[in-house]
Amino acid sequence: MSITFYHVHWCPECIAVKGRLDALGVPYDEVIVPDIRMFRKQVHAVSGQYYVPVIKDGDLVLTETADILAYLDERYGRGGTEAAAAEFRSQARTAPETAGEDDAHPSCRIK
């Protein structure tokens, strides 16, 4: 099973995650989502929020760039184990966020 990577092309955080996936040689399926957050239905269905990057690896969903990068390094960079996935499960999104007033604007999570 490969990772599913939800992103937009122009987001610096998405570019960092894509670079790490490629550097580690991790196979992944790309889902390029709309620039406007409120139209990112695929992202919301998987993670309960509209920001990118998001990765889904099996039943694990990570939404924070630092967590994603650390997870990839731990799981795929050093002969990873299932323990890496277990360590990050507590950080995965479980409850949807409601749309905010700025969700009509294109952005990743960088402020």
Summary of the structure (lengths in Angstrom):
residues: 111
radius of gyration: 13.3
end to end distance: 33.1
largest distance: 42.8
contacts: 309
relative contact order: 0.23
helix: 43%
strand: 17%
